[in-house]
Amino acid sequence: MNAPQTDRGTSGRSAASPFGRALFDKPSARALRRVGVVDVGSNSVRMVVFDGAARSPAYFFNEKIMCGLGAGMLETGRLNPDGRARALSALHRFAKLAEAMDTGPLTCVATAAVRDAADGADFRADVKALTGLDLWVIDGREEARLSAQGVLLGWPGAYGLVCDIGGSSMELAEIDGGTVGRCVTSQLGPLKLRDLKGGKKARRAYIRDAVAGMISELGEQRNRLFLVGGSWRAIARIDMERRGYPLHVLHEYRMRASSVRDTLRHIHDAQDLNALRQRAGVSTARMALVPQAAEVLREIVRSFKPHDIAISSYGIREGMLYEQMPQQLRDRDPLIEACRFTETKDARVPGFGKVLYHFIMPIFKSARPERVRLVKAACLLHDVNWRAHPDYRADICFDTATRANLAGLNHAERVFLGLALLHRYTNSRGEKRIDQVSQLIDTPMRRDAEILGKAMRFGAMLWLQKDAEPGKLHFYPKKRVLEFALAPAAAALFGEVAQARFASLAASLEAEPVVRRP
């Protein structure tokens, strides 16, 4: 693999100008609205319908049924009869829902259980007869490729190794520079491991040999490890519970190898797995597979020695959507595209985010590109929660950034964006829960978020027509001076409240406020 790259940006063109022509209204993007995909896995059957900004779509519908199609297959070679009946019922429901939602034809794929089962072809025929759906069986390497593309949907410049665990298999895929490299597959699914004869000793030997075989194909992989799949997410939930982590967002949750080892030991030593499951918010069906998945993860981390580990909520279903995207759309920054779409849909004056961004950027002229990107996102989102009650608007803004389904954000960036939007409406962080989450970033970053929020709060007071110029800000860090040259058209808007907000912004910058009137 090449040297690590940033997992923040996209192409230079889209990163430099987020205010060019939007792509979500082009025909190629509109074609991706209300796209429905179905994943028939060894443990669960799920349908997702995507909608919204095509590059960073929202989950219009998302439902999972734990069927356990692959349970017992190691002994029988056939699909679990009860799981088969449940899967057929789920697919019948999904077909009816898709018709009502006007998704067009569902894209349906089946993975390890159906491809390995002796009665897999019969199951597909039953699905077709009952629902009219064509169920496409993909091999393990294609499953790995699609899961890796799902990671790229969220992080266009991601690098490292994607590890996707299902019920009956586990796949690895390289990603680097926005492309998927070598892909390998294995039989390391927890459903299969649970049925393996010989107990823990035999299971560990089987896992060790399988991982060694994957290493022989892939070679050394010491970059980031992306974990995809419900069993990994369950382990991450337990890691959050063990650490008392205050932001319960799994996507882009980061762990070090040492933290993973501590959590796997925590699971192994737990006196009451059911109590642990309840504290962490893990379902009973999922928790039943966690001990086997934990053994696999221990060997993966020991063997590949990743420099850090990230949970990806995006996987094969998102990869199926990514497959349908034109390259021009793939190259866009998912965060900025989602924020632009939200502004167009929800802001009082769509387009004012561009004016606000250019107005406040002199304060951030020395900021690094990853920080400028967050300034862009904040300006686009600064007014989308205007319908909320004033007493709760700041909190809702914070929650929008920290809890919403926004791609291309790590947790620190979520918190920064949330604090900036909170300070767009208030000088105080308010609730204890917000203060706890805020501790995930350091004091200088919290200070910068407050400055950004106050800058947006001041700039929003100078609300003219969408493309009107409110004036010019100039910040002189060495002189500790913040200067505002007021535009003639905005003179009447610079009243007492605006003056107080300008003074507050200057105070946060530890600068003297200077106003130059026309």
Buried (B, 14 or more C-beta within 10 A) or exposed (E): BEEEBEBBBBBEEBBEEBBEEBBBEBEEBEBBBBBBBBBBBBBBBBBBBBBBBBBBBBBBBEEBBBBBBBBBBBEBEBBBEEBBEBBBBBBBBBBEBBEEBEBEEBBBBBBBBBBBBEBBEEBBEBBEEEBEBEBEBBEBBBBBBBBBBBBBBBBBBBBBBBBBBBBBBBBBBBBBEBEBBBBBBBBBBBBBBBBBEEEEEEBBEBBBEBBEEBBEEBEEBEBBBBBBBBBBBBBBBBBBBBEEBBBBBBBBBBBEBEBBBBBBEBBEEBEEBEEBBEEBEBEEEBBBBBBBBBBBBBBBBEBBEBEEBBBBBBBBBBBBBBBBBBEBBBBBBBBBBBBBBBBBEBBEBBBBBBBBBBBBBBBBEEBEEEBBBBBBBBBBBBBBBEEBEEEEBBBBBBBBBBBBBBBBBBBBBBBBBBBBBBBBBBBEBBEEEBEEBBEBBEEEBBEBBBBBBBBBBBBBBBBBEEEEBBBBBBBEEEEEBBBBEBBEBBEEBBEEEBBEBBBBBBEBBEBBBBBEEE
